[in-house]
Each structure stands twice: as C-alpha cells, then as structure tokens.
Amino acid sequence: MDLMICPACQSDLAYHDGSLWNCPACGHEWADGDTAAAPEEDTAVRDSNGNALSDGDAVTVIKDLKVKGSSSVVKSGTKVKNIRLVDATDGHNIACKIDGIGAMNLKSEFVKKA
C-alpha cells in the first residue's frame, strides 16, 4: 500500500480505514481522491458565548477579576468599550482601558459581547 501524507499536518502516520484516510497525529480525515488541504483553523477571538469579537467592540465582564499586582477588582457587569484584539501567548487577547483601573489585558473567556 502506498504511503499517504496527511494534508493537514504533513505526518506520514496516516492509515486507511474503509473509504477514508485518518491521521492519528492531528485527527484529520479525508477521502481517497481528496487532495485539498485541511480546512483552516478559525482564528477569530470569541467571547464566552461564542460570538466573534472585533476591534472597537464593547464587552461586559462576566466574572469578578482580581487585578494582578493590585488590590483592585474588576467587578462582574463592568462594561468595557472600544476593545482592541491582540495576539498573546498567555491567553490575554483583549487590550482595553477600564475606568477607575486603567489599561489592562483581559482573556476573552471572561467577557461577553455587549
């Protein structure tokens, strides 16, 4: 049997299972004649309800959040206007300015679109 390379992750561990090829490395499945690459991953930043966020949106904090390095707390229900989306490796993908607190970064999982 011919060696099949996974179109999604380029792994050579793919195996044939019935009419589909399966890749154990990334979980991608494709048909025999399918040479198209895997669908691109959705990179949109989403709030706690799954709504896509964009620059300039207003969000509401859904949980009391302690401010690191301070005794301040961002209370649940606080509305944050004019957010900016940033690429962050630590999960803090929203940059914003909160009245009474100042500039800070938030995780999108703790906000909902207003």
C-alpha positions as CSV (number, residue, x, y, z in Angstrom):
1,M,0.0,0.0,0.0
2,D,1.3,3.5,-0.8
3,L,2.4,5.8,1.9
4,M,-0.1,8.6,2.4
5,I,0.9,12.0,3.8
6,C,-1.6,14.0,5.9
7,P,-2.6,17.2,4.0
8,A,-3.2,19.0,7.3
9,C,0.0,18.3,9.3
10,Q,2.2,16.5,6.8
11,S,2.5,13.5,9.1
12,D,3.5,10.2,7.5
13,L,1.5,8.2,10.1
14,A,-1.8,8.2,8.1
15,Y,-3.7,5.0,7.7
16,H,-6.6,3.8,5.5
17,D,-9.8,3.0,7.3
18,G,-12.6,1.9,4.9
19,S,-13.1,4.7,2.4
20,L,-11.3,7.4,4.5
21,W,-7.7,8.2,5.4
22,N,-7.1,9.1,9.0
23,C,-4.2,10.9,10.7
24,P,-3.6,9.9,14.3
25,A,-1.3,12.9,14.8
26,C,-3.9,15.6,14.1
27,G,-7.2,13.7,13.8
28,H,-7.8,14.9,10.2
29,E,-9.9,12.6,7.9
30,W,-10.0,12.8,4.2
31,A,-11.3,10.7,1.2
32,D,-9.1,8.8,-1.3
33,G,-9.3,11.4,-4.0
34,D,-9.3,14.5,-1.7
35,T,-6.1,16.3,-2.3
36,A,-7.3,19.6,-0.7
37,A,-5.6,20.7,2.5
38,A,-7.5,20.6,5.8
39,P,-9.8,23.4,6.5
40,E,-8.1,26.4,8.1
41,E,-8.5,26.8,11.8
42,D,-10.8,29.6,12.9
43,T,-8.5,32.2,14.5
44,A,-11.3,34.6,15.4
45,V,-11.3,35.8,19.0
46,R,-14.6,34.7,20.6
47,D,-16.3,35.7,23.8
48,S,-17.7,33.3,26.5
49,N,-20.9,32.8,24.4
50,G,-19.0,32.0,21.2
51,N,-19.7,35.4,19.5
52,A,-16.8,36.7,17.3
53,L,-15.2,39.9,18.7
54,S,-13.5,42.6,16.7
55,D,-11.6,45.8,17.4
56,G,-13.8,48.6,18.8
57,D,-16.5,46.3,20.2
58,A,-17.9,46.8,23.7
59,V,-17.9,43.9,26.1
60,T,-19.2,43.2,29.6
61,V,-17.1,41.3,32.2
62,I,-18.9,38.2,33.4
63,K,-16.9,37.4,36.5
64,D,-15.1,39.3,39.3
65,L,-11.5,39.5,38.2
66,K,-8.6,40.3,40.5
67,V,-6.1,42.8,39.1
68,K,-2.6,41.2,39.3
69,G,-0.2,43.3,41.4
70,S,-3.0,45.4,42.9
71,S,-5.8,45.1,45.5
72,S,-8.3,46.2,42.8
73,V,-11.1,44.1,41.4
74,V,-12.9,44.4,38.1
75,K,-16.5,43.6,39.1
76,S,-18.8,41.4,37.2
77,G,-21.1,43.5,34.9
78,T,-18.4,46.1,34.2
79,K,-18.8,47.4,30.7
80,V,-15.6,47.9,28.7
81,K,-15.8,50.0,25.5
82,N,-13.5,50.1,22.5
83,I,-11.6,46.9,23.0
84,R,-8.5,46.1,20.9
85,L,-7.6,42.5,20.0
86,V,-4.0,41.5,20.4
87,D,-2.0,38.3,19.8
88,A,-0.9,37.0,23.1
89,T,0.6,33.6,24.1
90,D,-0.7,33.8,27.6
91,G,-4.4,34.0,26.6
92,H,-4.9,37.7,27.4
93,N,-6.1,38.6,23.9
94,I,-8.1,41.8,24.6
95,A,-6.4,45.1,25.4
96,C,-8.6,47.7,26.9
97,K,-8.9,50.6,29.3
98,I,-11.2,50.3,32.3
99,D,-12.5,53.3,34.1
100,G,-11.0,53.5,37.6
101,I,-8.5,50.8,36.9
102,G,-6.6,51.9,33.8
103,A,-5.1,50.0,30.8
104,M,-5.1,46.2,31.1
105,N,-5.4,43.0,29.2
106,L,-8.3,40.5,29.5
107,K,-9.0,37.0,28.5
108,S,-11.9,36.7,26.0
109,E,-13.4,33.8,28.0
110,F,-14.3,36.2,30.9
111,V,-16.3,38.7,28.7
112,K,-19.5,38.7,26.7
113,K,-20.3,41.0,23.8
114,A,-22.4,43.9,24.8
